[in-house]
Amino acid sequence: MKVEPGVPYPLGATFDGRGTNFAIFSANAEKIELCLFDNTGRRETDRVVLPAVSEDVWHAYLPQVVPGQVYGYRVYGPYDPERGHRFNPHKLLLDPYAKRLTGHFVWSDAHFAYRMRSARGDLSFDKRDNARGVPKAVVVDDAFTWGRHPRPAVPWHSTVIYEAHVRGLTMLREDVPSHLRGSFRGLAAPSMIEHYKRLGITAIELLPVHAFVDERMLVDKGLRQYWGYGTIGFFAPEPRYGTPETGVEDFKSMVGQLHDAGLEVYLDVVYNHTGEGNHLGPTLSFRGIDNASYYWLRPNAPRYYEDFTGTGNSLNLTHPRVLQMVMDSLRYWVEQCHVDGFRFDLATTLGREPHGFDPTSGFFAAIGQDPVLSRVKLIAEPWDIGLGGYQLGGFPPGWSEWNDQFRRTVRSFWRGDANQIRDLAARVTGSADRFRHRRRMPRASINHVTVHDGFTLADLVSYARKHNEANGEGNRDGSDDNISANWGVEGPTTDKEIREVRRRVRSGLLATLFLSQGVPLMLAGDEVGNSQGGNNNPYCQDNEVGWVDWSGLGRDGDDLVALVEKLTALRRDYPQLQGRRWLVGRRGDQYDVKWLTPGGTEMDGADWAFAEARFLSYVLAPLDPSGAPLLILFNAAAHPVDVVLPTWPDCAAWTRVLATVAPDDPRTEAPKPGTTFATPSRSVTVFAGTP
């Protein structure tokens, strides 16, 4: 085969219409071989030593190689774990820049660079070839006809996020064609788009779609990685959500259809670690290409990894080539696949420097100056498990963050806990105590009550404790701190009173989410009462436990679609709900928010200090003087609360625009100020002022 030196950029396999350039980074390798396979990936047809190296990038140009070519790498260098090097040319390695994978991963001891049962552990050396049991990269042509697919470009203040799993969302959805269920194309099926539009969401945030690996311990238990937090390729879509031949095209087609419907697409991305695990993990890609460059190693014991993530390893974004890979990956998904934003898993790790987390780190600087990435939506999960890992509110301007304090406070309030109203007031008005600095706005707070990690909304009101036995870890995995209640019976029940309480609390939780300043994020399936049977960590449940159960759609007591529809309409109709400004209370003789006692008077210090309060009410002033004020009543008490409707400038009456529980007195549709209104137990009621 004819081989030319090629060029060191771009990294990966790049087809130019005549041949393919291969480029791969390794600072410590001594030799790299490119292995070419037949279309099945089973038979190696050629092996080429990369002839050139430029500033740690090894490269070659092969004029005869075209899209569809299957390939992998073998990297030669020292196997010296105590110095941080784990090269083993007997292991076929995946290109970090692979944009398509073919073949299945089949676990065996051959995937480990050391002899599994050696007394020397990972200091030993394994000479078995693993090529038959690993996925391989495929050369692709990035050409795709997008047609007329304008990006929705939804403003932050109008954004409503729906977190979903590509496979789990549609596997049990009967109005999605069976051959599309669980796939990228199924997620954009007409019935699904109709559902999204009815809910009023503006963006779908997908759990990881980058190629990932099933952990061996799960496979040995008959389980598999479901959520996808074990990335092995940051450019390739996970093959199980499409087909090896059409996965990228399926993803792009899905994005185009969602854009046509006015919906943005965000990806949950995992750049904090890989699926290679700790020092005893397999050698699949990064570890065998240049372990000492890709990973954080312990300074005084580089045999071992710094583990800020709880997965065994952490990617080292302080290395310029690792940072380059992350930036190239992000730009690829934006420019080639038209993604609108990202949610960064354990984002504190990405901002770590040798001295700890730094909001001015190289990663944040690179994002901030990038003309492509600085314009998309950037959402951080603002913590990891390392020292100083909890960084809520600590990310730079331009970023939004998952607000777990919102979740804790709202759950506690609706469970009926004491001493919650002061915190609740801070959370529903944008969490200024966390985010009001460096001219950040309320949109910095991504508010959520439930997400994939933890109880669903139905389980939050049905279980007092987790039930993760199916995960095979003795129910030790998953959080024990769920701030949940079963309201009388653990799990499902036919008791009408308990079911009614659960429905009221679910409705109250959802209403609080959507009526709060900041950006609401809801978990897919919460609108139809989806349950995971009390499992709060179904990361390995690629089955009916983890999939959304749509049987509650249209069923009384479970179906809250109409409520969500009404709540998102309220956010559109009343701009003061959208968090376009920080609220300060009194401004001279006017208020942007006024906190009220049940008697209709302004709250004072004693009212805020009342520990047993389960009720909070306030008026939000309109942004425009011609708009209507909103009176919002949260009642988490087990009994009705009588409220005197307040006076407000130019307000002749209060028109009820939302009631999660119908009031006993139907004559309260448009009461005048001074009227006493009985707020039902465990309910949310909203009135709009009428001139």
C-alpha positions as CSV (number, residue, x, y, z in Angstrom):
1,M,0.0,0.0,0.0
2,K,1.3,3.4,-0.9
3,V,2.0,5.5,2.2
4,E,2.8,9.2,2.2
5,P,3.8,11.3,5.3
6,G,0.6,13.3,5.4
7,V,0.0,16.2,7.8
8,P,-0.5,16.5,11.6
9,Y,-3.8,18.3,11.4
10,P,-6.7,17.6,11.8
11,L,-6.4,14.8,14.2
12,G,-8.3,11.6,13.4
13,A,-9.0,10.1,10.0
14,T,-9.8,12.7,7.4
15,F,-11.0,11.9,3.9
16,D,-10.3,14.6,1.4
17,G,-12.0,13.1,-1.7
18,R,-8.8,11.4,-2.9
19,G,-7.5,9.5,0.1
20,T,-7.4,9.7,3.9
21,N,-5.0,11.4,6.3
22,F,-4.4,9.7,9.7
23,A,-3.1,11.7,12.7
24,I,-2.9,10.7,16.3
25,F,-1.3,12.3,19.3
26,S,1.1,10.6,21.7
27,A,3.9,12.4,23.5
28,N,5.6,9.3,24.9
29,A,5.1,6.6,22.2
30,E,8.1,5.1,20.3
31,K,6.3,3.8,17.3
32,I,2.6,3.7,16.1
33,E,1.1,1.2,13.7
34,L,-2.1,1.8,11.8
35,C,-4.0,-1.5,11.4
36,L,-6.5,-1.8,8.5
37,F,-9.3,-4.4,8.6
38,D,-11.8,-5.8,6.1
39,N,-15.4,-4.5,6.2
40,T,-16.4,-7.0,8.9
41,G,-13.6,-5.8,11.2
42,R,-12.5,-9.4,11.8
43,R,-9.5,-9.8,9.4
44,E,-6.6,-7.4,9.5
45,T,-5.5,-6.7,5.9
46,D,-2.7,-4.2,6.3
47,R,-0.4,-2.8,8.9
48,V,1.3,0.6,8.3
49,V,3.9,2.2,10.5
50,L,3.1,5.9,10.7
51,P,6.1,7.4,8.9
52,A,6.1,11.0,10.3
53,V,5.8,12.7,13.7
54,S,5.3,16.4,14.1
55,E,5.3,17.9,17.7
56,D,4.0,14.7,19.2
57,V,1.4,14.0,16.4
58,W,2.1,10.9,14.4
59,H,0.6,10.9,10.9
60,A,0.4,9.3,7.4
61,Y,-1.6,9.8,4.2
62,L,-3.0,6.7,2.4
63,P,-4.3,7.6,-1.1
64,Q,-6.2,4.3,-1.5
65,V,-8.2,4.6,1.7
66,V,-11.8,5.8,1.4
67,P,-14.8,6.1,3.7
68,G,-15.9,2.8,5.1
69,Q,-12.3,1.7,5.9
70,V,-12.1,-0.1,9.3
71,Y,-9.0,0.6,11.4
72,G,-7.4,0.7,14.8
73,Y,-3.9,1.5,16.3
74,R,-1.1,-0.3,18.0
75,V,1.1,1.9,20.0
76,Y,4.7,1.0,21.1
77,G,6.5,2.5,24.1
78,P,7.5,1.6,27.7
79,Y,5.3,-0.5,29.9
80,D,6.2,1.1,33.2
81,P,3.2,1.8,35.4
82,E,5.3,3.1,38.2
83,R,6.3,6.0,35.9
84,G,2.8,6.4,34.5
85,H,3.4,4.5,31.1
86,R,1.2,1.6,30.0
87,F,2.0,1.0,26.4
88,N,1.2,-2.5,25.1
89,P,1.2,-3.0,21.3
90,H,-0.6,-6.3,21.7
91,K,-3.8,-4.3,22.4
92,L,-5.7,-2.8,19.4
93,L,-6.7,0.7,20.4
94,L,-9.6,2.9,19.3
95,D,-8.8,6.3,17.7
96,P,-9.8,9.0,20.2
97,Y,-11.1,11.0,17.2
98,A,-13.2,8.1,15.7
99,K,-16.5,9.3,14.3
100,R,-18.0,5.9,13.7
101,L,-17.6,2.6,15.3
102,T,-18.2,-0.9,14.0
103,G,-18.2,-4.2,15.9
104,H,-19.1,-5.1,19.4
105,F,-17.1,-5.1,22.6
106,V,-16.7,-8.6,23.9
107,W,-15.2,-8.8,27.4
108,S,-12.1,-11.0,28.0
109,D,-8.9,-10.9,29.9
110,A,-7.1,-10.0,26.7
111,H,-8.3,-6.4,27.0
112,F,-6.1,-5.8,30.0
113,A,-2.5,-4.8,29.4
114,Y,-1.4,-6.9,32.4
115,R,-1.9,-10.5,33.3
116,M,-5.1,-10.6,35.3
117,R,-4.2,-13.3,37.8
118,S,-0.5,-12.4,38.2
119,A,0.8,-11.8,41.7
120,R,2.4,-8.6,40.3
121,G,-1.0,-7.2,39.3
122,D,-0.8,-4.4,36.8
123,L,3.0,-4.4,37.0
124,S,2.9,-7.6,34.9
125,F,2.6,-7.6,31.1
126,D,0.1,-9.4,28.9
127,K,0.9,-10.4,25.3
128,R,-2.5,-11.7,24.2
129,D,-4.0,-9.9,21.2
130,N,-7.5,-8.4,21.8
131,A,-8.4,-7.3,18.2
132,R,-11.2,-9.7,17.8
133,G,-13.2,-8.4,20.8
134,V,-13.1,-4.6,20.4
135,P,-15.0,-2.1,18.3
136,K,-13.0,-0.5,15.6
137,A,-13.1,3.0,14.0
138,V,-14.4,3.6,10.5
139,V,-13.3,6.3,8.1
140,V,-16.3,8.6,7.4
141,D,-17.4,11.3,5.0
142,D,-18.9,14.1,7.0
143,A,-21.0,15.4,4.1
144,F,-24.7,15.7,5.0
145,T,-27.5,17.6,3.3
146,W,-29.2,19.6,6.0
147,G,-31.7,21.3,3.9
148,R,-33.6,24.2,5.5
149,H,-33.1,23.5,9.2
150,P,-32.7,26.8,10.9
151,R,-31.5,26.6,14.5
152,P,-34.3,27.6,16.9
153,A,-32.0,29.9,18.9
154,V,-34.4,30.0,21.9
155,P,-33.6,32.8,24.4
156,W,-32.4,31.6,27.8
157,H,-35.4,33.3,29.5
158,S,-37.8,31.3,27.3
159,T,-36.0,28.0,27.7
160,V,-37.8,24.9,29.2
161,I,-35.7,21.7,29.3
162,Y,-36.9,18.1,29.1
163,E,-34.2,15.6,30.2
164,A,-34.5,12.3,28.3
165,H,-32.7,9.1,27.5
166,V,-32.6,8.2,23.7
167,R,-33.5,4.6,24.2
168,G,-35.6,4.7,27.3
169,L,-37.9,7.5,26.1
170,T,-39.6,5.5,23.3
171,M,-39.0,1.8,24.0
172,L,-42.5,1.5,25.5
173,R,-44.2,4.2,23.4
174,E,-46.8,2.3,21.3
175,D,-47.4,5.1,18.8
176,V,-43.8,5.1,17.7
177,P,-43.1,2.5,15.0
178,S,-41.6,-0.6,16.5
179,H,-38.4,-0.4,14.4
180,L,-37.7,3.1,15.5
181,R,-38.2,2.7,19.3
182,G,-35.1,3.3,21.3
183,S,-33.3,5.1,18.5
184,F,-32.4,8.6,17.4
185,R,-35.1,8.5,14.8
186,G,-37.7,7.3,17.3
187,L,-37.0,10.3,19.5
188,A,-38.1,12.5,16.6
189,A,-41.1,10.4,15.6
190,P,-44.3,12.6,14.8
191,S,-46.1,11.4,17.9
192,M,-43.1,12.4,20.1
193,I,-42.8,15.8,18.6
194,E,-46.5,16.3,19.1
195,H,-46.0,15.4,22.8
196,Y,-43.1,17.8,23.2
197,K,-45.1,20.6,21.6
198,R,-48.1,20.0,23.8
199,L,-45.9,20.1,26.9
200,G,-44.5,23.4,25.8
201,I,-40.8,22.4,26.3
202,T,-38.2,24.2,24.1
203,A,-35.2,21.9,24.4
204,I,-34.5,18.2,24.8
205,E,-31.4,17.3,26.9
206,L,-30.2,13.9,26.0
207,L,-28.3,11.6,28.4
208,P,-24.9,10.7,26.9
209,V,-24.9,9.7,23.2
210,H,-21.1,9.4,22.8
211,A,-19.9,5.9,22.3
212,F,-19.5,4.1,25.7
213,V,-18.6,0.7,27.0
214,D,-20.5,-1.7,29.3
215,E,-18.5,-2.3,32.5
216,R,-17.4,-5.9,32.9
217,M,-18.9,-6.2,36.4
218,L,-22.3,-5.3,34.9
219,V,-22.0,-7.8,32.0
220,D,-21.0,-10.5,34.5
221,K,-24.3,-9.8,36.3
222,G,-26.4,-9.9,33.1
223,L,-26.7,-6.1,33.1
224,R,-25.3,-3.3,30.9
225,Q,-24.4,0.3,31.1
226,Y,-27.7,2.2,30.4
227,W,-27.1,5.8,31.2
228,G,-23.9,6.0,29.1
229,Y,-21.5,7.5,31.6
230,G,-18.5,5.4,30.5
231,T,-17.4,7.2,27.3
232,I,-14.8,5.6,25.1
233,G,-15.2,7.9,22.0
234,F,-16.0,11.6,22.2
235,F,-16.8,12.0,18.5
236,A,-18.8,8.8,17.6
237,P,-22.5,8.3,18.4
238,E,-23.3,5.3,20.5
239,P,-24.1,2.5,17.9
240,R,-27.0,1.0,19.9
241,Y,-29.1,4.2,19.2
242,G,-28.8,3.7,15.4
243,T,-26.9,1.4,13.2
244,P,-23.2,1.3,12.6
245,E,-23.7,2.4,9.0
246,T,-26.2,5.3,9.7
247,G,-25.7,6.3,13.3
248,V,-24.3,9.8,12.5
249,E,-26.8,10.4,9.8
250,D,-29.6,9.2,12.1
251,F,-28.5,11.7,14.7
252,K,-28.3,14.5,12.3
253,S,-31.7,13.7,10.9
254,M,-33.2,13.7,14.4
255,V,-31.7,17.1,15.1
256,G,-33.1,18.5,11.9
257,Q,-36.6,17.3,12.6
258,L,-36.5,18.7,16.2
259,H,-35.2,22.0,14.9
260,D,-38.1,22.1,12.4
261,A,-40.4,21.8,15.3
262,G,-38.7,24.7,17.1
263,L,-36.9,22.4,19.6
264,E,-33.3,22.7,20.6
265,V,-31.0,19.7,21.3
266,Y,-28.5,19.6,24.2
267,L,-26.1,16.8,24.9
268,D,-25.1,15.5,28.4
269,V,-21.3,15.1,27.8
270,V,-18.8,13.2,29.9
271,Y,-15.4,14.8,29.5
272,N,-14.4,14.3,33.1
273,H,-13.4,10.6,32.8
274,T,-13.4,7.6,30.4
275,G,-14.7,4.1,30.5
276,E,-11.2,2.7,31.1
277,G,-11.5,2.7,34.9
278,N,-8.7,2.8,37.4
279,H,-5.2,1.3,37.2
280,L,-6.7,-2.2,37.1
281,G,-9.0,-1.3,34.2
282,P,-8.8,-2.4,30.5
283,T,-6.6,-0.8,27.8
284,L,-9.0,0.3,25.1
285,S,-7.8,3.7,23.8
286,F,-6.4,6.6,25.8
287,R,-4.5,4.5,28.4
288,G,-2.6,2.7,25.7
289,I,-2.0,5.7,23.5
290,D,-0.5,7.9,26.2
291,N,-1.6,7.3,29.7
292,A,0.7,9.9,31.3
293,S,-0.8,12.7,29.1
294,Y,-4.5,11.8,29.1
295,Y,-5.1,11.2,32.8
296,W,-4.5,12.9,36.1
297,L,-1.9,10.7,37.8
298,R,-0.9,11.0,41.4
299,P,2.2,13.2,41.6
300,N,4.2,11.0,43.9
301,A,2.7,7.7,42.7
302,P,1.9,7.9,39.0
303,R,1.0,4.2,38.9
304,Y,-2.3,5.3,40.3
305,Y,-4.9,7.8,39.2
306,E,-6.4,10.9,40.8
307,D,-10.0,10.1,41.0
308,F,-12.2,13.2,41.2
309,T,-15.1,11.4,39.6
310,G,-15.7,8.2,41.5
311,T,-15.1,6.2,38.3
312,G,-11.4,5.3,38.8
313,N,-9.9,8.0,36.5
314,S,-10.1,11.7,35.6
315,L,-9.2,13.2,32.2
316,N,-6.5,15.9,32.6
317,L,-7.6,18.9,30.7
318,T,-4.6,20.9,31.8
319,H,-2.7,19.0,29.1
320,P,-3.0,21.1,25.9
321,R,-3.7,18.1,23.7
322,V,-6.4,16.7,25.9
323,L,-8.0,20.1,26.1
324,Q,-7.7,20.3,22.3
325,M,-9.5,16.9,22.0
326,V,-12.4,18.2,24.2
327,M,-12.7,21.4,22.2
328,D,-12.5,19.6,18.9
329,S,-15.2,17.2,20.1
330,L,-17.5,20.1,21.2
331,R,-17.1,22.0,17.9
332,Y,-17.7,18.8,15.9
333,W,-21.1,18.3,17.6
334,V,-22.0,22.0,17.1
335,E,-20.7,22.5,13.6
336,Q,-21.3,19.1,12.0
337,C,-24.3,17.9,14.0
338,H,-26.0,21.2,14.8
339,V,-26.2,20.6,18.6
340,D,-27.5,23.7,20.5
341,G,-25.9,23.2,23.9
342,F,-24.2,20.9,26.4
343,R,-24.7,19.8,30.0
344,F,-21.2,19.0,31.4
345,D,-21.2,16.0,33.7
346,L,-19.1,16.6,36.9
347,A,-18.0,19.9,35.4
348,T,-15.8,20.8,38.4
349,T,-13.2,18.3,37.1
350,L,-13.0,20.1,33.8
351,G,-12.0,23.3,35.6
352,R,-9.3,21.7,37.8
353,E,-5.8,23.0,37.8
354,P,-2.9,21.6,39.9
355,H,-4.0,23.8,42.8
356,G,-7.7,22.9,42.5
357,F,-10.8,24.2,40.8
358,D,-10.3,27.5,39.0
359,P,-13.1,29.4,37.2
360,T,-10.3,31.0,35.1
361,S,-8.8,27.6,34.1
362,G,-7.7,26.8,30.6
363,F,-10.9,25.0,29.9
364,F,-13.1,27.9,30.7
365,A,-10.8,30.3,28.9
366,A,-10.8,28.2,25.8
367,I,-14.6,28.0,25.8
368,G,-15.1,31.7,26.5
369,Q,-12.9,32.8,23.6
370,D,-14.2,30.3,21.1
371,P,-16.4,31.9,18.4
372,V,-18.5,28.7,18.1
373,L,-18.8,27.3,21.6
374,S,-19.2,30.6,23.5
375,R,-22.5,31.0,21.6
376,V,-24.2,27.8,22.6
377,K,-25.9,27.0,25.9
378,L,-23.4,25.8,28.5
379,I,-24.7,24.0,31.6
380,A,-22.5,22.7,34.4
381,E,-23.1,20.0,36.9
382,P,-21.2,22.0,39.4
383,W,-19.5,19.4,41.6
384,D,-17.3,16.3,41.6
385,I,-16.1,14.2,44.6
386,G,-12.6,15.7,44.9
387,L,-11.4,18.1,47.5
388,G,-13.3,21.4,47.0
389,G,-15.5,19.8,44.5
390,Y,-18.8,21.4,45.3
391,Q,-18.9,24.6,43.3
392,L,-22.5,25.7,42.9
393,G,-22.4,29.3,41.8
394,G,-18.7,29.2,41.2
395,F,-18.7,29.0,37.4
396,P,-17.9,31.9,35.2
397,P,-20.3,34.2,33.4
398,G,-21.9,32.6,30.4
399,W,-22.6,29.4,32.2
400,S,-25.7,28.0,33.8
401,E,-25.6,25.4,36.6
402,W,-27.8,22.6,37.9
403,N,-29.1,23.9,41.2
404,D,-29.3,21.1,43.7
405,Q,-30.3,23.5,46.5
406,F,-33.5,24.3,44.6
407,R,-34.2,20.6,44.5
408,R,-33.5,20.1,48.2
409,T,-35.6,23.0,49.3
410,V,-38.6,22.4,47.1
411,R,-38.7,18.7,48.0
412,S,-38.4,19.6,51.7
413,F,-41.2,22.2,51.6
414,W,-43.7,19.8,49.9
415,R,-42.8,17.0,52.2
416,G,-44.0,19.3,55.0
417,D,-40.6,19.9,56.7
418,A,-40.2,22.8,59.1
419,N,-38.1,26.0,58.5
420,Q,-38.4,26.0,54.7
421,I,-40.2,29.2,53.7
422,R,-37.1,31.5,53.8
423,D,-35.1,29.1,51.6
424,L,-38.1,28.6,49.4
425,A,-38.4,32.3,48.8
426,A,-34.7,32.4,47.7
427,R,-35.1,29.4,45.4
428,V,-38.3,30.5,43.6
429,T,-36.8,33.9,42.9
430,G,-33.6,32.6,41.2
431,S,-31.3,31.8,44.0
432,A,-29.6,35.2,44.1
433,D,-27.6,34.1,47.1
434,R,-25.7,31.7,44.8
435,F,-25.8,33.4,41.4
436,R,-26.1,37.1,41.8
437,H,-22.5,38.1,41.1
438,R,-20.3,39.0,38.1
439,R,-23.5,40.3,36.5
440,R,-24.9,36.8,36.1
441,M,-28.7,36.6,35.7
442,P,-31.4,34.2,37.1
443,R,-31.0,32.0,34.1
444,A,-27.7,30.8,35.7
445,S,-29.9,28.6,37.9
446,I,-31.1,25.4,36.2
447,N,-34.0,24.5,38.5
448,H,-35.0,20.8,38.8
449,V,-36.9,18.6,41.2
450,T,-36.0,15.3,39.6
451,V,-33.4,14.2,37.1
452,H,-32.2,10.9,35.8
453,D,-30.1,10.5,38.9
454,G,-32.5,9.8,41.8
455,F,-36.2,9.1,42.2
456,T,-38.7,10.0,39.5
457,L,-41.5,12.3,40.5
458,A,-43.9,9.4,41.1
459,D,-41.4,7.6,43.2
460,L,-40.5,10.7,45.2
461,V,-44.1,10.6,46.6
462,S,-44.4,6.8,46.7
463,Y,-41.2,5.6,48.5
464,A,-39.6,6.7,51.8
465,R,-36.4,4.8,50.9
466,K,-34.5,3.5,47.9
467,H,-35.1,0.0,46.4
468,N,-32.0,-0.7,44.2
469,E,-31.8,-4.5,44.8
470,A,-32.0,-5.1,41.0
471,N,-28.7,-3.4,40.5
472,G,-26.9,-6.3,42.2
473,E,-25.0,-4.2,44.8
474,G,-27.0,-5.1,47.9
475,N,-29.0,-1.8,47.8
476,R,-25.8,0.0,48.8
477,D,-25.6,2.1,45.6
478,G,-27.6,5.3,45.1
479,S,-28.2,8.1,47.6
480,D,-29.9,7.5,50.9
481,D,-30.8,11.2,51.2
482,N,-33.9,11.5,48.9
483,I,-36.1,13.9,50.8
484,S,-39.0,11.7,49.8
485,A,-42.2,10.4,51.5
486,N,-44.6,7.6,50.8
487,W,-47.6,9.2,52.5
488,G,-48.6,6.1,54.2
489,V,-47.7,3.0,52.1
490,E,-44.4,2.1,50.6
491,G,-44.8,1.7,46.8
492,P,-48.0,1.3,44.8
493,T,-51.4,1.4,46.6
494,T,-55.1,1.4,45.8
495,D,-55.9,3.6,48.8
496,K,-57.7,6.6,47.3
497,E,-56.7,9.0,50.0
498,I,-53.0,8.2,49.7
499,R,-53.2,8.4,45.9
500,E,-54.9,11.8,46.1
501,V,-52.2,13.2,48.5
502,R,-49.5,11.9,46.1
503,R,-51.2,13.5,43.1
504,R,-51.4,16.8,45.0
505,V,-47.8,16.8,46.0
506,R,-46.6,15.8,42.5
507,S,-48.7,18.7,41.1
508,G,-47.3,21.1,43.7
509,L,-43.7,20.1,43.0
510,L,-44.2,20.6,39.2
511,A,-46.0,23.9,39.7
512,T,-43.2,25.2,41.9
513,L,-40.6,24.2,39.3
514,F,-42.3,26.1,36.5
515,L,-43.4,29.1,38.5
516,S,-39.8,29.8,39.7
517,Q,-37.3,32.3,38.3
518,G,-34.5,30.6,36.4
519,V,-34.6,27.8,33.8
520,P,-36.9,24.8,34.5
521,L,-35.7,21.3,33.8
522,M,-38.1,18.4,34.0
523,L,-37.4,14.7,33.8
524,A,-39.1,12.8,30.9
525,G,-42.0,10.7,32.1
526,D,-42.8,12.7,35.2
527,E,-45.8,14.1,33.4
528,V,-47.3,10.6,33.1
529,G,-46.4,9.2,36.5
530,N,-43.5,7.1,35.4
531,S,-42.1,4.9,38.2
532,Q,-38.8,3.0,38.5
533,G,-40.1,0.9,41.3
534,G,-38.2,2.9,43.9
535,N,-34.9,2.4,42.2
536,N,-33.0,5.7,42.5
537,N,-29.9,4.7,40.5
538,P,-31.0,2.7,37.5
539,Y,-27.8,3.3,35.6
540,C,-27.6,-0.4,34.6
541,Q,-31.3,-1.0,34.0
542,D,-31.8,-1.1,30.2
543,N,-35.2,-2.6,30.7
544,E,-38.7,-1.7,31.9
545,V,-37.2,-0.3,35.1
546,G,-35.2,2.4,33.3
547,W,-37.5,2.9,30.4
548,V,-40.4,5.5,30.5
549,D,-43.7,3.8,31.2
550,W,-46.3,5.6,29.2
551,S,-49.3,3.7,30.5
552,G,-50.2,6.6,32.8
553,L,-50.9,8.8,29.8
554,G,-54.6,9.7,29.9
555,R,-55.1,8.0,33.2
556,D,-56.7,10.0,36.0
557,G,-54.3,10.6,38.9
558,D,-51.2,9.9,36.8
559,D,-51.5,12.1,33.8
560,L,-50.3,15.6,34.5
561,V,-49.6,16.6,30.9
562,A,-52.4,19.2,31.0
563,L,-50.9,20.7,34.1
564,V,-47.5,21.0,32.5
565,E,-49.1,22.5,29.4
566,K,-50.8,25.1,31.5
567,L,-47.6,25.9,33.4
568,T,-45.5,26.4,30.3
569,A,-48.2,28.6,28.9
570,L,-48.1,30.8,32.1
571,R,-44.4,31.2,31.7
572,R,-44.9,32.4,28.1
573,D,-47.9,34.7,29.0
574,Y,-46.4,36.3,32.1
575,P,-42.8,37.5,31.5
576,Q,-42.2,38.1,35.2
577,L,-41.9,34.3,35.6
578,Q,-39.0,34.1,33.2
579,G,-36.3,35.5,35.4
580,R,-35.2,38.4,33.2
581,R,-34.1,40.4,36.2
582,W,-33.2,40.0,39.8
583,L,-36.0,40.8,42.3
584,V,-35.2,43.1,45.2
585,G,-38.6,43.6,46.8
586,R,-39.3,47.3,47.5
587,R,-38.1,49.9,45.1
588,G,-39.1,53.3,46.6
589,D,-42.9,53.0,46.9
590,Q,-43.1,50.1,44.4
591,Y,-42.4,46.4,44.6
592,D,-41.2,43.9,42.1
593,V,-42.0,41.1,44.6
594,K,-44.0,41.5,47.8
595,W,-44.1,38.7,50.3
596,L,-47.5,38.3,52.0
597,T,-49.0,36.8,55.2
598,P,-52.2,34.8,54.9
599,G,-53.9,38.0,56.2
600,G,-52.7,39.9,53.1
601,T,-50.2,42.1,54.8
602,E,-46.5,42.3,54.1
603,M,-44.4,39.7,55.9
604,D,-42.0,40.9,58.7
605,G,-39.1,39.2,60.5
606,A,-41.4,37.2,62.9
607,D,-43.3,35.8,59.9
608,W,-40.1,34.6,58.2
609,A,-38.9,33.0,61.5
610,F,-42.1,31.0,62.1
611,A,-40.7,27.5,61.9
612,E,-44.0,25.7,61.4
613,A,-45.0,27.7,58.4
614,R,-46.1,25.5,55.5
615,F,-47.5,28.3,53.4
616,L,-45.8,31.0,51.2
617,S,-47.5,33.7,49.1
618,Y,-46.3,36.6,47.1
619,V,-47.1,39.0,44.3
620,L,-44.9,39.3,41.3
621,A,-45.2,42.7,39.6
622,P,-45.4,42.8,35.8
623,L,-42.3,43.8,33.8
624,D,-44.4,46.2,31.8
625,P,-46.7,48.6,33.6
626,S,-49.5,47.5,31.3
627,G,-49.1,43.9,32.3
628,A,-50.9,42.0,35.1
629,P,-49.4,41.2,38.5
630,L,-49.4,37.5,39.6
631,L,-50.4,36.3,43.1
632,I,-48.8,33.0,43.8
633,L,-50.0,30.8,46.7
634,F,-48.0,27.7,47.8
635,N,-49.7,25.6,50.5
636,A,-47.9,22.5,51.6
637,A,-50.0,22.1,54.8
638,A,-52.3,19.2,55.4
639,H,-55.2,21.6,55.8
640,P,-56.7,24.5,53.9
641,V,-55.3,28.0,54.6
642,D,-57.6,31.0,54.5
643,V,-56.0,33.9,52.6
644,V,-57.1,37.5,52.3
645,L,-56.4,38.5,48.8
646,P,-54.2,41.6,48.8
647,T,-54.7,45.0,47.3
648,W,-52.4,46.0,44.4
649,P,-52.3,49.3,42.4
650,D,-54.9,49.4,39.6
651,C,-56.0,45.8,40.4
652,A,-59.8,45.6,40.7
653,A,-60.0,41.8,41.0
654,W,-57.9,38.6,41.0
655,T,-58.6,36.1,38.2
656,R,-57.6,32.5,39.0
657,V,-55.3,31.3,36.2
658,L,-54.0,28.1,37.9
659,A,-55.3,25.7,40.5
660,T,-53.5,22.4,41.1
661,V,-56.5,21.5,43.3
662,A,-59.9,22.9,42.6
663,P,-61.2,25.1,45.4
664,D,-64.3,24.1,47.3
665,D,-66.0,27.4,46.5
666,P,-66.5,27.8,42.8
667,R,-67.4,31.5,43.2
668,T,-63.8,32.4,43.6
669,E,-63.0,32.7,39.9
670,A,-62.5,36.5,40.1
671,P,-62.7,37.7,43.7
672,K,-61.9,41.3,44.7
673,P,-59.1,42.4,46.9
674,G,-60.0,41.8,50.6
675,T,-61.9,38.6,49.8
676,T,-61.0,35.6,51.9
677,F,-60.0,32.6,49.8
678,A,-59.6,29.1,51.2
679,T,-56.4,27.7,49.7
680,P,-56.8,23.9,49.5
681,S,-54.4,21.7,51.3
682,R,-51.2,20.7,49.4
683,S,-52.0,23.0,46.5
684,V,-50.7,25.8,44.3
685,T,-53.0,28.6,43.2
686,V,-52.1,31.5,40.9
687,F,-54.2,34.6,40.4
688,A,-53.6,37.3,37.8
689,G,-54.6,40.9,38.6
690,T,-57.5,42.3,36.5
691,P,-57.5,46.1,35.9
